[in-house]
Amino acid sequence: MANFSFDIVSEVDLQEMDNAVNQANKELSQRYDFKDSKSSIAYDRKEQKITLIADDDFKLRALTDILATRMAKRGISLKSLKFNDPEKAFEGYLRQFVEIRMGIDKEKAKELTGIIKGLGLKVQAQIEGEKIKVSSPKKDDLQAVIVHLKGLNFSIPLGFCNYR
């Protein structure tokens, strides 16, 4: 009997992230309220971090809003971003780091496998590094798991791939 499976992942398309940051920077350069401001949005693809620099708290909130809007329009879940606390930078400016979360950590993976086992379906869920492989002899059970997980408001964005 054949076993069917799929993977649960939490990934971000880094090219879309790059595009969203570029669009946010373009909007930043065109907005009147940021005229003569040293505010900026910098994206480091290798470190998977975004750095926001703003003149004051009001502008930092506006920068965060611009970035969030561009991410949403590009289909990037805001759950994949972790906004750290703002800190004082040079000459009274504020700096805020935004981390890009990739992969499912051990705690979340255990929580997800518990949810899947709690469904009472004949499926197996096993943690493989930063993803979870779910397998079953019935495709319908796998579909039920996907539908259930999509309906949850989980703390990280979930993607489903390698459906076989």
WOBELNOR-V711875 format. One record per pair of residues at least 12 apart in sequence whose C-alpha atoms are under 7 Angstrom apart, sorted by the first residue. I is the first residue (numbers start at 1). J is the second residue. D is the distance in whole Angstrom. If there is no record, write none. Layout:
i->I j->J d->D
i->I j->J d->D
This chain:
i->2 j->137 d->6
i->3 j->135 d->6
i->3 j->136 d->6
i->3 j->137 d->4
i->4 j->135 d->6
i->4 j->136 d->5
i->4 j->137 d->6
i->4 j->138 d->7
i->4 j->139 d->6
i->4 j->164 d->5
i->5 j->133 d->7
i->5 j->134 d->5
i->5 j->135 d->4
i->5 j->136 d->6
i->5 j->163 d->6
i->5 j->164 d->5
i->6 j->133 d->6
i->6 j->134 d->6
i->6 j->135 d->7
i->6 j->160 d->7
i->6 j->161 d->6
i->6 j->162 d->5
i->6 j->163 d->4
i->6 j->164 d->6
i->7 j->131 d->7
i->7 j->132 d->6
i->7 j->133 d->5
i->7 j->134 d->6
i->7 j->160 d->6
i->7 j->161 d->5
i->7 j->162 d->6
i->8 j->131 d->6
i->8 j->132 d->5
i->8 j->133 d->6
i->8 j->158 d->7
i->8 j->159 d->6
i->8 j->160 d->5
i->8 j->161 d->7
i->9 j->103 d->6
i->9 j->104 d->7
i->9 j->131 d->5
i->9 j->132 d->7
i->9 j->158 d->6
i->9 j->159 d->5
i->9 j->160 d->6
i->10 j->102 d->6
i->10 j->103 d->5
i->10 j->104 d->6
i->10 j->157 d->6
i->10 j->158 d->5
i->10 j->159 d->6
i->11 j->102 d->5
i->11 j->103 d->6
i->12 j->76 d->7
i->12 j->102 d->7
i->16 j->74 d->6
i->20 j->70 d->5
i->20 j->71 d->6
i->20 j->74 d->6
i->21 j->43 d->7
i->21 j->67 d->7
i->23 j->70 d->7
i->24 j->66 d->6
i->24 j->67 d->6
i->24 j->70 d->6
i->25 j->41 d->6
i->37 j->55 d->7
i->38 j->54 d->7
i->38 j->55 d->7
i->39 j->53 d->5
i->39 j->54 d->4
i->39 j->55 d->6
i->40 j->52 d->6
i->40 j->53 d->5
i->40 j->54 d->7
i->41 j->53 d->7
i->48 j->99 d->6
i->48 j->100 d->5
i->49 j->97 d->7
i->49 j->98 d->6
i->49 j->99 d->5
i->49 j->100 d->6
i->50 j->97 d->6
i->50 j->98 d->5
i->50 j->99 d->6
i->51 j->95 d->7
i->51 j->96 d->6
i->51 j->97 d->5
i->51 j->98 d->6
i->52 j->95 d->6
i->52 j->96 d->5
i->52 j->97 d->6
i->53 j->93 d->7
i->53 j->94 d->6
i->53 j->95 d->5
i->53 j->96 d->7
i->54 j->93 d->6
i->54 j->94 d->5
i->54 j->95 d->7
i->55 j->93 d->5
i->55 j->94 d->6
i->56 j->93 d->6
i->56 j->94 d->6
i->77 j->157 d->6
i->79 j->155 d->6
i->79 j->156 d->5
i->79 j->157 d->6
i->80 j->100 d->6
i->80 j->101 d->5
i->80 j->156 d->6
i->80 j->157 d->6
i->81 j->98 d->6
i->81 j->99 d->6
i->81 j->100 d->5
i->81 j->101 d->6
i->82 j->98 d->5
i->82 j->99 d->5
i->82 j->100 d->6
i->83 j->97 d->6
i->83 j->98 d->5
i->83 j->99 d->7
i->84 j->96 d->6
i->84 j->97 d->6
i->84 j->98 d->6
i->103 j->130 d->5
i->103 j->131 d->7
i->104 j->130 d->5
i->104 j->131 d->6
i->105 j->130 d->6
i->109 j->127 d->7
i->109 j->132 d->7
i->113 j->125 d->6
i->116 j->145 d->7
i->121 j->141 d->6
i->122 j->136 d->6
i->123 j->135 d->6
i->123 j->136 d->5
i->123 j->141 d->7
i->124 j->136 d->6
